[in-house]
Amino acid sequence: MRSANEMSRQILQLAQQGHPRRSFLEKISGIILDFLACDALDIRLADTVLPYIWQYDKAGIQVFNDSSFIQDADNSLIPCQSLVNTEENLCADLFQQRYNPELKFYYQKRSILVEDAFTESHYHNDEGMSLGILTGYASLLYISFVTSRNINGLLILKKKEKHFFTRDDEIFCENLATALGIAIAFQRSQYALRERVKELTCLHSMNKLLQENDLELLEIAQRLVNMVPDSFQYPEHTCCRLFLEDMKFASASFKTSASKMKHGIYNERDKIGEIEVFLNNAHDPEFLPEEYDLLESIASTTGAIYRKLKHEEEKSVMREQLRHADRLATIGQLAAGIAHELNEPLANILGYGELMQQELDKSSLAAADLEKIINSSLHARDVVRKLLLFARQMPTNLNAVNLNELVLESLQFLDNRILKNKIELQLQLVEDIAEITADASQIKQLIINLVVNAQQAMPSGGRIRITTLESAGEIILKVKDNGIGMSKKILKKIFLPFFTTKQAGEGTGLGLSVVYGIVNAHAGSIKVDSELEKGSEFTVAFPVRLKN
């Protein structure tokens, strides 16, 4: 048989290995039962954070209970069930140091030895049921101990034989209980330290994500849910799920379970998502109290990462808008100069061409060629007009106008084009719409450009819906198609002058630039929603005309 010192040393060594609580209790219970040849034992701990009752027998059957305990006079939880039977009363007395020296089996303040629990009658309840009948064991040894953290505990050794424990055994087991108290406190400290290291490692890794400037939200969110399980006490049984805006992320081998905790993620005061952690461990399906605090920290850090990414995104958008405005100003000045330079030679070409047209036989080949020259010159003049409009060099004629009327007038120019390209046109024009202050010819140009742009996005035909409505002091025009749509990369460039996705010679790249210029000239706003293969929607808003 191993010596008492050897057994105590083995228990203390187990405590240093940082096992989870149930695994630690299982291992030391096996050592104690083997060494003392007992049939079963209980370990009860009045832990201020998590009191528990641990029951174990030589067949390896184990029960762990950490709920439904009574409270003492100081409102501290004592690991005893409701005081409905003799054993629970006895355990409660030991925890609260209510000793009765007159009892036959009273020995010292630390322990109680019951040698024949089936016949001894000193600790019966009102129904006369003995400890032996209640527990199923004849020899019972109750030993109080205290951990190094001054937490009260109780070790109960059980044997089915009568008079199994001697007085020497009782003294020996009291020393054993002292070593057990030290081991439990040390094991908890070691395990808590390891868990804390894992928690800090997780939070440190998340803070490193905050410092990385080249990662996008999708990548960061996935990395985050993958690192969370490693910071919990059972990483192999833990999985994580993250909801952020309209996106969802899950850790590897994700599986839900009844054991779950969650915490909201906030951007300032607005809830933007939620993080959930599931524990798929049948043996210990409960989270540690510290893990709830950890999840709160993870959720808080996730919110900070989100805010940083959104702030960086807003800064990037603002920088791009400034660069865009600077390019527009530069190109506008250049366009105005080019347009003025081209206007005079184009006017001469058109003027002399029309004079020659009057002198030539209209059926001659030369007349046909001259017609092409004049048409090309007219097209060039139209491009120049668009350049001047984009550069805001053309005079505006502001008046009170009705947007619905301008839509209908603009569509008259497009009837043939719409029919030719198999376009279904849907109009949803709100009645009695308020007027806006605008240049009617420029608004018509805007409408035509948006409709032509929509038609060109549907080379095989499709549907264009034009909507007008009034909202919050604005008159809104929507032009929606079900065409090929645009990628995010193209969306960033559509208002740039001369940018086009068409083949060379098929477009000037000024249509949407002109739209953008007209909108800004009328103190309006424009936004675009588009998705590949689903179509695009342009939304233009103008301020309602103020009545005198």
TIDOSE-281965 format. One line per 3 residues: number of its first residue (from 1); their letters; for each residue x, y, z of C-alpha. Coordinates in pm, 1 decimal, always signed. Example, Ala and Ser with C-alpha at 12.3 -4.5 7.8 and 13.67 -1.06 7.14 Angstrom:
2
1> as> +1230.0,-450.0,+780.0  +1367.0,-106.0,+714.0
***
This chain:
548
1> mrs> +0.0,+0.0,+0.0  +125.3,+340.3,-82.8  +215.0,+570.8,+207.3
4> ane> -2.2,+863.9,+312.3  +270.1,+1106.1,+201.7  +285.1,+941.2,-139.4
7> msr> -91.2,+975.4,-183.4  -91.1,+1340.7,-72.1  +196.9,+1411.9,-307.8
10> qil> +9.7,+1247.4,-596.7  -301.1,+1456.1,-524.5  -94.9,+1777.3,-515.6
13> qla> +77.9,+1683.9,-842.2  -260.6,+1640.7,-1007.3  -356.4,+1986.5,-882.8
16> qqg> -53.1,+2135.8,-1060.0  -157.4,+1992.7,-1397.2  -447.5,+2234.4,-1438.4
19> hpr> -719.7,+1977.7,-1512.5  -1080.0,+2102.1,-1543.0  -1268.5,+2063.6,-1216.9
22> rsf> -1463.1,+1746.4,-1300.6  -1161.0,+1572.8,-1444.4  -957.2,+1666.3,-1135.3
25> lek> -1228.2,+1545.3,-895.8  -1261.9,+1219.4,-1085.0  -887.7,+1148.6,-1068.0
28> isg> -841.0,+1230.2,-699.2  -1158.0,+1035.0,-607.9  -1012.6,+726.4,-773.6
31> iil> -686.8,+768.9,-580.6  -864.3,+810.5,-243.1  -1102.7,+518.4,-289.1
34> dfl> -819.3,+295.0,-404.5  -593.3,+391.4,-115.8  -858.6,+365.1,+160.4
37> acd> -1054.6,+74.8,+5.7  -1378.0,+270.3,+46.8  -1689.5,+208.6,-161.1
40> ald> -1780.7,+570.9,-232.4  -1715.7,+930.0,-135.5  -1868.9,+1276.9,-149.5
43> irl> -1678.7,+1605.8,-179.3  -1879.8,+1916.4,-98.0  -1740.0,+2265.7,-138.8
46> adt> -1902.0,+2589.7,-22.1  -1728.6,+2787.7,-297.3  -1832.3,+3153.1,-287.9
49> vlp> -1859.4,+3154.2,-670.0  -1973.6,+2802.8,-753.6  -2058.8,+2564.6,-463.1
52> yiw> -2097.0,+2201.1,-560.5  -2157.1,+1841.6,-448.5  -1942.9,+1570.4,-607.0
55> qyd> -2036.9,+1204.9,-561.1  -1821.5,+913.5,-680.4  -1815.1,+536.3,-619.6
58> kag> -1568.3,+259.2,-695.1  -1769.6,+159.4,-1005.1  -1682.8,+498.3,-1154.3
61> iqv> -2038.2,+636.3,-1129.3  -2019.0,+1012.1,-1075.0  -2268.4,+1289.0,-1003.7
64> fnd> -2190.8,+1660.6,-1009.8  -2445.7,+1905.4,-869.9  -2400.0,+2281.1,-851.1
67> ssf> -2754.4,+2409.8,-796.5  -3051.3,+2422.8,-555.9  -2849.9,+2474.0,-237.6
70> iqd> -2957.2,+2630.4,+92.2  -2838.3,+2963.1,+232.1  -2690.2,+3025.4,+574.1
73> adn> -2751.3,+3326.6,+798.5  -2502.2,+3531.6,+594.3  -2687.6,+3445.9,+270.7
76> sli> -2395.1,+3230.7,+155.1  -2482.0,+2913.5,-35.2  -2411.0,+2586.4,+146.5
79> pcq> -2379.2,+2272.7,-70.8  -2668.5,+2090.0,+94.4  -3004.1,+2003.3,-54.9
82> slv> -3321.0,+2121.0,+114.7  -3310.5,+1995.0,+472.1  -3554.8,+1708.6,+426.1
85> nte> -3345.7,+1423.0,+560.1  -3094.6,+1335.1,+827.0  -2781.3,+1341.8,+612.5
88> enl> -2849.5,+1687.7,+469.5  -2912.9,+1820.3,+822.7  -2588.8,+1666.7,+942.9
91> cad> -2389.5,+1817.7,+651.5  -2548.8,+2157.2,+711.2  -2450.9,+2140.5,+1080.6
94> lfq> -2090.3,+2062.8,+988.3  -2069.3,+2351.9,+740.4  -2216.0,+2591.1,+995.1
97> qry> -2008.3,+2444.9,+1281.2  -2309.0,+2338.3,+1483.9  -2151.0,+2047.2,+1677.0
100> npe> -2317.3,+1833.3,+1945.6  -2056.1,+1686.3,+2185.7  -2317.3,+1454.0,+2337.1
103> lkf> -2349.4,+1251.2,+2017.2  -2200.8,+901.8,+2042.8  -1999.6,+942.4,+1719.5
106> yyq> -1875.3,+1296.3,+1790.2  -1494.8,+1298.9,+1804.0  -1344.4,+1638.8,+1717.1
109> krs> -1481.9,+1955.1,+1567.8  -1349.1,+1852.9,+1228.6  -1504.7,+1509.3,+1189.4
112> ilv> -1792.6,+1279.9,+1267.9  -1760.7,+900.7,+1254.0  -2073.1,+684.4,+1224.2
115> eda> -1968.2,+320.2,+1280.4  -2306.1,+148.9,+1231.4  -2531.6,+385.6,+1039.2
118> fte> -2816.3,+133.6,+1015.9  -2869.8,+89.4,+1393.2  -2733.2,+401.7,+1561.4
121> shy> -3018.9,+633.0,+1640.2  -2857.0,+959.7,+1739.1  -2915.3,+1135.8,+1404.5
124> hnd> -3259.8,+1022.8,+1298.7  -3514.6,+1247.1,+1135.1  -3876.6,+1276.0,+1242.0
127> egm> -3969.5,+959.6,+1054.3  -3699.3,+757.7,+1229.6  -3497.4,+687.7,+913.9
130> slg> -3130.3,+624.7,+992.1  -2825.6,+750.0,+799.7  -2762.3,+394.8,+680.7
133> ilt> -3103.6,+367.8,+518.8  -3066.0,+713.5,+363.6  -2716.1,+659.1,+226.7
136> gya> -2700.9,+284.0,+175.4  -2372.9,+259.3,+371.1  -2303.8,+133.0,+724.6
139> sll> -1975.1,+317.7,+795.4  -1966.3,+692.1,+735.0  -1683.9,+935.4,+804.0
142> yis> -1756.7,+1310.9,+772.5  -1446.7,+1534.6,+770.0  -1453.4,+1912.4,+748.6
145> fvt> -1166.9,+2094.6,+578.4  -1078.1,+2443.5,+461.4  -897.1,+2535.4,+139.1
148> srn> -612.3,+2783.7,+135.7  -867.4,+3037.4,+14.2  -1071.2,+2985.6,+335.3
151> ing> -1349.1,+2805.0,+153.8  -1523.8,+2542.0,+365.0  -1537.8,+2187.0,+237.7
154> lli> -1660.2,+1847.1,+345.4  -1518.2,+1501.3,+261.6  -1753.1,+1206.8,+321.0
157> lkk> -1607.9,+853.1,+302.1  -1851.4,+561.1,+273.8  -1823.9,+185.7,+327.4
160> kek> -2094.4,-78.8,+331.9  -1921.6,-275.4,+615.4  -1993.1,-185.2,+979.5
163> hff> -1714.1,-49.7,+1199.9  -1483.2,-14.1,+897.8  -1307.9,+307.4,+1004.1
166> trd> -1085.4,+314.7,+1311.7  -996.9,+617.1,+1520.9  -651.7,+612.0,+1360.9
169> dei> -819.5,+613.3,+1019.9  -1015.2,+918.2,+1129.2  -700.0,+1108.3,+1226.8
172> fce> -528.9,+998.2,+905.4  -825.2,+1111.1,+694.2  -834.5,+1448.0,+867.6
175> nla> -475.0,+1499.6,+749.3  -579.5,+1374.9,+406.7  -864.0,+1629.0,+401.0
178> tal> -613.3,+1905.7,+477.2  -405.0,+1802.3,+176.3  -724.0,+1778.5,-28.2
181> gia> -820.9,+2134.7,+64.7  -479.6,+2263.0,-39.3  -497.7,+2065.2,-365.7
184> iaf> -847.6,+2194.2,-452.1  -742.0,+2554.3,-394.2  -420.2,+2506.5,-591.9
187> qrs> -598.5,+2325.0,-875.9  -851.2,+2604.4,-902.2  -578.0,+2867.2,-906.4
190> qya> -379.1,+2679.3,-1171.2  -683.6,+2614.6,-1383.8  -808.9,+2971.3,-1345.5
193> lre> -462.7,+3095.7,-1444.1  -458.9,+2880.5,-1757.9  -809.5,+2990.5,-1849.0
196> rvk> -712.7,+3351.9,-1789.5  -409.5,+3310.9,-2014.3  -637.2,+3173.5,-2287.4
199> elt> -879.8,+3460.4,-2239.2  -602.5,+3720.9,-2252.3  -454.0,+3550.6,-2558.2
202> clh> -789.7,+3573.4,-2731.8  -837.1,+3940.0,-2639.1  -478.2,+4015.1,-2742.3
205> smn> -536.8,+3851.1,-3080.3  -854.3,+4054.3,-3124.3  -670.0,+4374.5,-3037.7
208> kll> -410.6,+4284.9,-3301.1  -696.1,+4269.2,-3551.0  -776.7,+4626.7,-3451.4
211> qen> -427.2,+4729.2,-3559.0  -443.1,+4567.1,-3903.1  -545.5,+4819.7,-4164.9
214> dle> -553.1,+4598.8,-4474.2  -828.4,+4357.3,-4364.4  -1193.0,+4377.5,-4461.6
217> lle> -1489.9,+4310.0,-4234.9  -1566.4,+3967.3,-4384.3  -1215.3,+3835.5,-4320.8
220> iaq> -1190.1,+3982.0,-3971.6  -1530.3,+3842.6,-3865.2  -1441.2,+3491.0,-3979.5
223> rlv> -1103.5,+3500.3,-3806.7  -1273.8,+3621.4,-3491.2  -1526.6,+3335.0,-3466.7
226> nmv> -1246.8,+3085.5,-3531.7  -1036.3,+3211.9,-3239.4  -1316.6,+3233.2,-2979.3
229> pds> -1354.3,+2856.6,-2898.6  -984.6,+2827.4,-2803.1  -1037.5,+3072.2,-2516.7
232> fqy> -1303.3,+2857.3,-2342.3  -1245.9,+2570.6,-2099.4  -1346.3,+2300.1,-2350.5
235> peh> -1221.3,+2423.1,-2691.2  -1291.0,+2091.7,-2862.5  -1657.4,+2106.7,-2755.2
238> tcc> -1708.7,+2481.3,-2805.0  -1828.2,+2656.0,-3119.6  -1912.8,+3014.8,-3202.4
241> rlf> -2156.8,+3197.9,-3428.4  -2155.7,+3567.8,-3513.2  -2435.9,+3778.0,-3661.1
244> led> -2320.5,+4116.2,-3789.5  -2555.9,+4342.0,-3984.5  -2710.3,+4103.1,-4239.4
247> mkf> -2411.7,+3864.3,-4238.6  -2357.1,+3537.7,-4048.2  -2028.7,+3366.8,-3957.7
250> asa> -1962.5,+3035.1,-3780.3  -1657.9,+2855.0,-3645.6  -1538.4,+2520.1,-3781.3
253> sfk> -1765.7,+2218.7,-3717.7  -2036.7,+2450.4,-3587.9  -2319.8,+2282.0,-3397.7
256> tsa> -2591.0,+2427.1,-3177.0  -2681.4,+2284.7,-2835.2  -2898.4,+2358.8,-2534.0
259> skm> -2596.5,+2497.9,-2347.2  -2564.5,+2843.2,-2496.5  -2477.1,+3197.2,-2406.0
262> khg> -2492.1,+3510.9,-2616.2  -2418.9,+3880.9,-2605.7  -2523.0,+4174.9,-2821.3
265> iyn> -2274.8,+4372.6,-3030.8  -2322.1,+4747.4,-3041.9  -2204.2,+5040.6,-3251.1
268> erd> -2237.2,+5315.6,-2994.2  -2600.2,+5258.9,-2882.3  -2722.9,+5081.0,-3194.5
271> kig> -2730.4,+4702.3,-3184.8  -2557.8,+4575.7,-3499.0  -2532.9,+4205.9,-3421.3
274> eie> -2494.1,+3924.5,-3171.4  -2232.1,+3665.6,-3080.3  -2329.8,+3318.7,-2956.4
277> vfl> -2119.5,+3043.2,-2797.0  -2241.6,+2682.5,-2771.1  -2100.7,+2406.6,-2548.1
280> nna> -2148.1,+2052.0,-2679.5  -2013.5,+1867.5,-2374.8  -2249.3,+1614.4,-2218.0
283> hdp> -2029.8,+1563.0,-1909.0  -2006.5,+1928.3,-1805.6  -2265.8,+2129.8,-1999.7
286> efl> -2220.0,+2452.1,-1803.9  -2013.2,+2760.9,-1873.8  -1783.9,+2908.4,-1612.4
289> pee> -1890.4,+3241.1,-1459.5  -1567.1,+3392.6,-1593.7  -1665.3,+3286.7,-1945.9
292> ydl> -1970.7,+3511.5,-1937.8  -1739.8,+3804.6,-1862.6  -1508.7,+3691.2,-2142.5
295> les> -1793.4,+3685.8,-2394.2  -1889.5,+4038.1,-2291.5  -1530.0,+4152.0,-2356.6
298> ias> -1524.6,+3973.6,-2693.4  -1852.4,+4139.2,-2793.3  -1720.6,+4479.7,-2684.3
301> ttg> -1397.6,+4435.7,-2881.5  -1594.3,+4316.3,-3184.8  -1798.1,+4636.4,-3167.9
304> aiy> -1475.8,+4839.0,-3151.5  -1335.7,+4657.2,-3456.2  -1660.3,+4725.2,-3645.0
307> rkl> -1649.7,+5096.4,-3556.1  -1290.1,+5123.7,-3668.3  -1358.4,+4953.4,-4000.7
310> khe> -1660.5,+5173.7,-4065.2  -1459.6,+5483.3,-3973.6  -1182.0,+5380.0,-4211.5
313> eek> -1439.1,+5309.4,-4481.1  -1597.1,+5652.9,-4433.6  -1254.1,+5817.9,-4449.8
316> svm> -1174.5,+5624.8,-4766.9  -1504.6,+5730.1,-4924.8  -1442.9,+6090.7,-4828.8
319> req> -1091.1,+6084.1,-4975.1  -1225.4,+5930.8,-5295.6  -1499.5,+6193.5,-5312.7
322> lrh> -1241.0,+6469.5,-5274.6  -1025.7,+6315.4,-5546.5  -1333.7,+6273.6,-5761.8
325> adr> -1437.9,+6636.2,-5711.7  -1085.5,+6751.0,-5794.5  -1082.5,+6542.1,-6113.5
328> lat> -1423.1,+6675.0,-6211.0  -1310.6,+7034.3,-6160.7  -996.4,+6979.5,-6367.6
331> igq> -1178.8,+6793.7,-6644.6  -1455.7,+7055.1,-6638.6  -1208.4,+7334.5,-6703.8
334> laa> -1044.1,+7130.5,-6977.8  -1380.1,+7037.1,-7132.0  -1495.8,+7398.4,-7136.5
337> gia> -1176.9,+7505.4,-7313.4  -1199.5,+7224.4,-7570.0  -1567.7,+7294.7,-7634.5
340> hel> -1506.7,+7662.1,-7701.6  -1217.9,+7577.4,-7930.9  -1431.9,+7330.3,-8127.6
343> nep> -1743.1,+7544.5,-8149.7  -1607.0,+7784.2,-8413.7  -1472.9,+7523.3,-8663.7
346> lan> -1790.5,+7315.1,-8621.9  -2005.5,+7618.6,-8692.6  -1802.2,+7684.2,-9008.2
349> ilg> -1830.7,+7320.9,-9122.7  -2206.3,+7319.0,-9070.1  -2253.2,+7661.8,-9230.5
352> yge> -2055.2,+7589.5,-9546.3  -2199.0,+7240.0,-9563.6  -2553.3,+7370.8,-9567.1
355> lmq> -2462.0,+7627.3,-9836.1  -2312.8,+7353.7,-10051.7  -2620.2,+7140.2,-9993.9
358> qel> -2833.3,+7405.2,-10161.9  -2618.5,+7402.0,-10477.4  -2576.3,+7025.7,-10522.6
361> dks> -2817.3,+6788.5,-10689.3  -2976.2,+6602.5,-10400.7  -2966.5,+6276.6,-10594.9
364> sla> -2593.0,+6294.7,-10658.7  -2329.8,+6091.7,-10476.5  -2162.2,+6410.7,-10354.9
367> aad> -2486.4,+6524.1,-10191.2  -2509.2,+6195.3,-10004.5  -2151.2,+6231.0,-9878.7
370> lek> -2219.6,+6590.0,-9777.1  -2522.2,+6472.2,-9578.9  -2293.5,+6238.0,-9382.5
373> iin> -2052.8,+6528.4,-9315.7  -2336.2,+6744.3,-9184.9  -2476.9,+6463.6,-8963.4
376> ssl> -2130.7,+6394.1,-8819.6  -2087.8,+6763.9,-8750.5  -2424.6,+6774.9,-8574.9
379> har> -2317.7,+6477.5,-8360.6  -1992.0,+6655.0,-8275.9  -2186.0,+6968.8,-8184.3
382> dvv> -2404.7,+6757.7,-7953.2  -2091.9,+6622.8,-7783.5  -1965.1,+6978.2,-7743.3
385> rkl> -2298.7,+7080.4,-7594.2  -2269.6,+6796.1,-7344.2  -1915.8,+6904.1,-7257.0
388> llf> -2035.7,+7258.5,-7193.6  -2325.9,+7127.6,-6988.1  -2091.0,+6907.6,-6787.0
391> arq> -1859.4,+7204.5,-6733.3  -2162.6,+7420.6,-6644.9  -2073.9,+7671.4,-6914.8
394> mpt> -2421.2,+7674.4,-7071.0  -2666.3,+7934.5,-6937.5  -2948.5,+7793.6,-6727.1
397> nln> -3309.8,+7902.9,-6742.3  -3457.6,+7826.6,-6401.2  -3834.8,+7808.9,-6371.2
400> avn> -4102.8,+7624.2,-6178.8  -4143.2,+7288.1,-6352.5  -4346.2,+6972.9,-6299.9
403> lne> -4125.6,+6662.7,-6300.2  -4407.8,+6435.6,-6423.2  -4459.5,+6655.2,-6730.2
406> lvl> -4085.9,+6655.4,-6804.4  -4077.9,+6273.6,-6781.5  -4363.3,+6239.7,-7033.7
409> esl> -4211.1,+6495.7,-7271.0  -3868.8,+6326.0,-7254.6  -4012.7,+5983.5,-7333.0
412> qfl> -4160.3,+6116.9,-7659.4  -3806.2,+6137.8,-7795.8  -3744.1,+5774.6,-7698.6
415> dnr> -4058.0,+5598.6,-7827.7  -3890.5,+5447.8,-8132.9  -3580.7,+5348.9,-7938.3
418> ilk> -3787.8,+5176.4,-7670.4  -3995.0,+4980.8,-7923.3  -3692.6,+4887.2,-8133.8
421> nki> -3504.7,+4742.7,-7834.8  -3802.6,+4544.0,-7694.9  -3826.1,+4748.4,-7376.7
424> elq> -4132.5,+4729.9,-7151.2  -4184.9,+5073.2,-6998.2  -4365.1,+5107.3,-6663.8
427> lql> -4463.1,+5448.9,-6528.7  -4550.6,+5509.7,-6163.0  -4596.8,+5886.4,-6145.2
430> ved> -4751.8,+6020.1,-5826.5  -5040.6,+6259.6,-5882.1  -5043.2,+6623.8,-5772.3
433> iae> -4666.4,+6629.4,-5731.8  -4507.4,+6953.4,-5610.9  -4301.0,+7166.3,-5847.0
436> ita> -3923.3,+7203.0,-5848.3  -3706.3,+7493.5,-5957.4  -3506.9,+7374.6,-6256.7
439> das> -3397.7,+7420.0,-6615.9  -3650.6,+7212.6,-6806.8  -3415.6,+7130.4,-7094.7
442> qik> -3144.0,+7006.9,-6857.2  -3388.2,+6789.8,-6658.2  -3510.7,+6639.0,-6985.2
445> qli> -3150.2,+6566.9,-7078.9  -3103.5,+6397.2,-6738.7  -3413.3,+6178.1,-6787.2
448> inl> -3315.6,+6082.0,-7142.6  -2961.9,+5991.5,-7036.2  -3086.4,+5772.3,-6749.0
451> vvn> -3338.8,+5590.5,-6969.2  -3083.1,+5539.8,-7248.8  -2833.8,+5409.5,-6991.9
454> aqq> -3095.8,+5163.5,-6862.3  -3180.8,+5050.7,-7215.7  -2814.5,+4989.5,-7296.5
457> amp> -2788.8,+4768.0,-6986.7  -3052.3,+4536.8,-7142.2  -2916.4,+4438.1,-7486.8
460> sgg> -3178.3,+4163.4,-7523.1  -3469.1,+4372.1,-7399.0  -3617.5,+4406.9,-7055.3
463> rir> -3817.8,+4632.4,-6827.7  -3764.9,+4994.8,-6725.3  -3970.7,+5136.8,-6440.6
466> itt> -3982.1,+5515.7,-6392.2  -4118.7,+5636.0,-6060.2  -4180.8,+5981.6,-5917.3
469> les> -4275.4,+6053.8,-5558.1  -4260.8,+6322.5,-5294.1  -4090.3,+6263.4,-4960.1
472> age> -3954.0,+6482.2,-4679.7  -3943.6,+6802.8,-4881.9  -3793.4,+6639.4,-5189.6
475> iil> -3920.4,+6533.8,-5530.6  -3770.2,+6196.8,-5619.1  -3716.5,+6036.6,-5957.5
478> kvk> -3631.3,+5665.1,-5979.5  -3521.5,+5485.4,-6295.5  -3492.0,+5109.7,-6246.6
481> dng> -3397.4,+4837.8,-6496.6  -3358.3,+4460.2,-6477.7  -3044.1,+4451.3,-6686.5
484> igm> -2693.2,+4320.6,-6635.7  -2621.4,+4532.4,-6328.6  -2284.5,+4667.4,-6217.4
487> skk> -2003.6,+4548.8,-5991.2  -1888.2,+4756.2,-5695.4  -1570.9,+4840.5,-5886.2
490> ilk> -1765.8,+4986.8,-6179.8  -2011.2,+5167.6,-5947.3  -1722.5,+5375.7,-5812.0
493> kif> -1644.6,+5509.9,-6160.9  -1977.1,+5557.2,-6340.3  -1990.8,+5935.4,-6291.3
496> lpf> -1633.1,+5991.3,-6409.1  -1619.9,+6180.1,-6741.8  -1530.1,+5963.4,-7042.6
499> ftt> -1560.7,+5641.9,-6838.5  -1753.0,+5378.3,-7031.8  -1785.2,+5000.9,-7039.5
502> kqa> -1890.3,+5005.3,-7404.4  -1672.5,+4917.7,-7699.5  -1463.7,+5189.8,-7860.8
505> geg> -1679.6,+5414.6,-8079.7  -2006.2,+5311.5,-7909.5  -2022.5,+5582.8,-7646.2
508> tgl> -1860.6,+5904.4,-7528.4  -1865.0,+5823.3,-7154.3  -2034.4,+6157.1,-7086.7
511> gls> -2397.4,+6048.5,-7034.6  -2384.5,+5986.6,-6659.2  -2126.3,+6260.9,-6606.3
514> vvy> -2378.7,+6504.4,-6752.3  -2645.7,+6361.7,-6522.3  -2414.4,+6411.9,-6224.6
517> giv> -2342.2,+6771.3,-6329.0  -2712.8,+6853.6,-6375.8  -2801.4,+6708.5,-6035.4
520> nah> -2531.5,+6912.6,-5859.6  -2628.7,+7228.0,-6051.1  -2983.2,+7190.1,-5915.0
523> ags> -2874.2,+7128.0,-5552.1  -2997.7,+6771.9,-5576.8  -2856.2,+6429.2,-5490.0
526> ikv> -2815.6,+6102.4,-5674.6  -2746.9,+5747.8,-5559.9  -2723.4,+5413.5,-5736.7
529> dse> -2815.4,+5063.6,-5619.5  -2700.5,+4782.1,-5844.5  -2643.6,+4408.8,-5834.0
532> lek> -2490.2,+4195.4,-6104.8  -2746.8,+4010.3,-6317.8  -3032.4,+4175.8,-6129.2
535> gse> -3028.6,+4531.6,-6256.0  -2972.6,+4888.5,-6138.1  -3177.2,+5168.1,-5987.6
538> ftv> -3085.3,+5537.8,-6007.5  -3252.2,+5761.8,-5747.3  -3241.8,+6138.4,-5804.2
541> afp> -3380.5,+6385.9,-5549.1  -3451.1,+6757.7,-5602.2  -3564.4,+7005.7,-5336.5
544> vrl> -3930.0,+7108.5,-5354.7  -3980.7,+7460.7,-5492.7  -4042.5,+7706.9,-5212.2
547> kn> -4367.0,+7895.8,-5252.1  -4357.7,+8274.6,-5230.4
***
